[in-house]
Each structure stands twice: as structure tokens, then as C-alpha cells.
Amino acid sequence: MPETIDHRSLYRLPWSFADNPIAWLEPTQACNLACDGCYRKNVKEHKSLDEVQSDLEVFRSLRNFDGVSIAGGDPLTHPEIVGIVSRVKAMGRKAILNTNGLALTRELLVELKQAGLMGLTFHVDSKQGRPGWRDKTETQMNELRTEYAELVASVGDLACAFNSTVYEDTLCQVPDVVAWADQMIGKVHTVVFILYRAAMLDNFRYFARGDEIDMQKLVYTKEEETRRTDMQAPEVVEVIRRRYPDFRPSAYLNGTEKPDTFKWLLSLRVGRPGKVYGYAGPKFLEVTQAAYHLFAGRYMSYAPPGALATGRSMMPLSLWDDGMRTVARNYARALMTNPLEARHEQHFQSILIIQPIDVLPDGRMNMCDACPDITVHEGKLVWSCRLEELKNFGCWVNAVPRDREVRAVAAAE
């Protein structure tokens, strides 16, 4: 059993459906990879700039947001991706590119930055079937992650994040990615672990508008019978703590059906490459989110690299936050041992664990409450991870436990 984490001891991120740091824009379904576990059908179709603008206007009218995650598909396959970034910038919001990086060049990255790009999130994991990287471990994939991080750093002043899907057989390699991020702190600002899920589970039947449906139409239907689809965020914490005993989550988003589940579980550590001094606590996250909303009028999404290099100046917040007190204490000890430590900037780095949709035993869908990854479909805001349900069946799918039929027959007898 994974260790217990008391959600009441953490900061519940204050986001809501209408007031949220992120808007999830999908200008294309096309992709140049076929990643295991992807929840979007790969269709070689792009939205026009007018359609993209229409989606942005829906976000503007329905959601108070700080940044736009430009996703897909892979947005770099869109022939007018630079223009899309420009439109996000023109509406006064942060443009963040979510990409596998395969089509990225330095020349394109410079052009995107000039258009207003604020940062990138690269999806890199060992089950993407990348040319030249097949059959690699997550540990070996750190070499590719380094290439992308160095490319972004060479252009400068761009936020850089990485996410990867975690499978049962790669869970043990998560600490290797955390250790890599430790060495890259200052160049890599966020690392995200997304737990694998599948659309169809054997112990359920699925219905849309009362009719039973074939879930095989969805691209992320379960393929391997032995693959786990129920990994939980505390399991990842437990694995990380075997190498980093001080690893400490400080904030979370709960599930829509179960308030004690961790759909987004956030840790924020402070340090320099190769040396972590500690983890910010719940009060620090609360102060920064509340202050940003007070002055900017919205909740903070991505922070620029310059702001993330202010770990040393943020240590006075230790008066309110026990985590930052530990950071300040460890840093002071390091200075007494080696005063030259003062030459190094202290950076913030986020480690985020995302636990996607869980189907509860009674068929209820436990979604991410106040999910940031909300997109637009036919003029409405919808969960991006379940968009294929709307496209294939015209409505959300309901799951009915198969054992309900057994109970019904037994009751009739």
C-alpha cells in the first residue's frame, strides 16, 4: 500500500472552472508521433486561424486565465503556429507550446519567441516510438531531454518543462528523471509525471444516451490486459522518497467525486544544480497564488525563468512557511561551511504528478476538479482528456459496472 498523504495538510489550489491559470488550445489533431497512451486520434487536420481565434474568444468569455497551453496533436505540425502564438500574445496572455519537440529547430524557436512564446512543455517518454530512441529506458531518455533543455536555454528567457507518461514498468525509473531534473535546475523549471489510463475497463459496460456503445472507437482503449490503469499519485511519491526521503508535496487539486484523491499533486523545490535545499510548504504556495491574483487579476500559470531564479530572496517567507524555513536553515548551514555558495543562484523547480480520470467501482468518473486542461468544443468548455467521447458519441460516456447485472439477476431470483 502506498503511504498515506493527508490532503487537509496541503494547500488546495484555489482554481475553479471559471477562474483558472490555464486554457488548453488545440489548433490541430495532427501529430508526427504515435505515442502509447495518447488520448487524441491522429487526424491530419488543422484549424484555420479564424477557428483558433474563435476558440480563444470562447476562453476569453468563459474563463479567467493566465496562459494558453497550445497543444494537439503536436502544434508544431500546424503551418501557422507562429501566427497562433502571436494571437495569444496579442490578447495579453502567456503562450506555452506543448510539443514532442520532433519538429523543433533553433531557427523556429527563435521565431516563436519573437512572436511572443513564453515557454515550452516537451512530452518525452520511452514509449513514444521515436526514431532513434525506440526501446530506450526513461533513464536513457534523459539524454534527449537534455538536448531539448539546452536548446531552449541557448535561446534564453523561456520557461522549459517536461512531462512523461508513467506506466507500471517505468514507475521505478521516475527517481532517475527527478535526479536528472536536479542537475538541470535553472534550465528545467517543471517536471510532470502523468499516470497511464485507458478508456475501457473490462469490468464495465459503456453507454451514451442510454445505448450501449463500442469503446473500441476511442484511440486510448486498453490494449494490454496486464497493464495497470489504476496507479495513484501517492505511489509515485513513495517511489521518489526511496531516493529523496525529504521529497514533499505541498499543493493539490482533488477529484470531483473523491476530495481525498490527488489529481494534481505539486511539489516546489529550491536549490542549484546538484544541490536541493528543501521544498516550499503549503503557505508559500498560498501566498504566491493569492498575491499574483491580487495584483494580476488571475491565478499564475508558468513563471518566467527570471522569477524562478529568486529562491534566495524568497527565503524571508520562512516566517510564514515551514518548508521555506527548512530551505533557509539548510542554505545558512551551507554558507557557514562554504561562503562561496553565495555565488550560486537558488532556483525554484516544480515537480507535478497528474492522476487522470479514475472510474470508481459504481461507475462514477472521478475527474480533476477545476482542471486546467479544459479545451473548447463547439463553443463550450470541455475536458480535453475526454474530447474523443464527444467527437465519437456526441455526449459523455457513462460506465455501468458489469456486476450490477449479476446483482439484478440475483435479486429477481
C-alpha positions, 0 to 999 in steps of 0.5 A: 500500500502506498503511504498515506498523504493527508490532503487537509495538510496541503494547500488546495489550489484555489482554481475553479472552472471559471477562474483558472491559470490555464486554457488548453488550445488545440489548433490541430489533431495532427501529430508526427508521433504515435505515442502509447497512451495518447488520448487524441486520434491522429487526424491530419487536420488543422484549424484555420486561424479564424477557428483558433481565434474563435476558440480563444474568444470562447476562453476569453468569455468563459474563463479567467486565465493566465496562459494558453497551453497550445497543444494537439496533436503536436502544434508544431505540425500546424503551418501557422503556429507562429501566427497562433502564438502571436494571437495569444500574445496579442490578447495579453496572455502567456503562450506555452507550446506543448510539443514532442519537440520532433519538429523543433529547430533553433531557427523556429524557436527563435521565431516563436519567441519573437512572436511572443512564446513564453515557454515550452512543455516537451512530452518525452517518454520511452514509449513514444516510438521515436526514431532513434530512441525506440526501446530506450529506458526513461533513464536513457531518455534523459539524454534527449531531454537534455538536448531539448533543455539546452536548446531552449536555454541557448535561446534564453528567457523561456520557461522549459518543462517536461512531462512523461507518461508513467506506466507500471514498468517505468514507475521505478525509473521516475527517481532517475528523471527527478535526479536528472531534473536536479542537475538541470535546475535553472534550465528545467523549471517543471517536471510532470509525471502523468499516470497511464489510463485507458478508456475501457475497463473490462469490468464495465459496460459503456453507454451514451444516451442510454445505448450501449456503445463500442469503446473500441472507437476511442484511440486510448482503449486498453490494449494490454490486459496486464497493464495497470490503469489504476496507479495513484499519485501517492505511489509515485511519491513513495517511489521518489522518497526511496531516493529523496526521503525529504521529497514533499508535496505541498499543493493539490487539486482533488477529484470531483467525486473523491476530495481525498484523491490527488489529481494534481499533486505539486511539489516546489523545490529550491536549490542549484544544480546538484544541490536541493535545499528543501521544498516550499510548504503549503503557505508559500504556495498560498501566498504566491497564488493569492498575491499574483491574483491580487495584483494580476487579476488571475491565478499564475500559470508558468513563471518566467525563468527570471522569477524562478531564479529568486529562491534566495530572496524568497527565503524571508517567507520562512516566517510564514512557511515551514518548508521555506524555513527548512530551505533557509536553515539548510542554505545558512548551514551551507554558507557557514561551511562554504561562503562561496555558495553565495555565488550560486543562484537558488532556483525554484523547480516544480515537480507535478504528478497528474492522476487522470480520470479514475472510474470508481467501482459504481461507475462514477468518473472521478475527474480533476476538479477545476482542471486546467486542461479544459479545451473548447468544443463547439463553443463550450468548455470541455475536458480535453482528456475526454474530447474523443467521447464527444467527437465519437458519441456526441455526449459523455460516456457513462460506465455501468459496472458489469456486476450490477447485472449479476446483482439484478439477476440475483435479486429477481431470483 
